[in-house]
Amino acid sequence: MHAFVDLFTTDYGLMSIGGIAFMLGMGVFFLRYFFKHMREDEAAHKAHPSV
């Protein structure tokens, strides 16, 4: 319980929450970005299979 109090009330705890949230957000962004471009590349390949 003391760990949660430190996490939400101290400057280093709040910075940790911010860093974790930022990294999770980056992970979601990159997954969406990669999957979007993979779908575009697949569609382009199906449109021009000789390349």
URTA-V461626 format. One line per field, one symbol per residue. ss: DSSP state (H for helix, E for strand, - for the rest). phi: phi as a letter, one per 20 degrees, with the letter a starting at -180 (. if undefined). Layout:
ss=???
phi=???
This chain:
ss=-HHHHHHHH-HHHHHHHHHHHHHHHHHHHHHHHHHHHHHHHHHHHHH----
phi=.ffffffecdffffffffffffffffffgffffffffffffffffffcffe
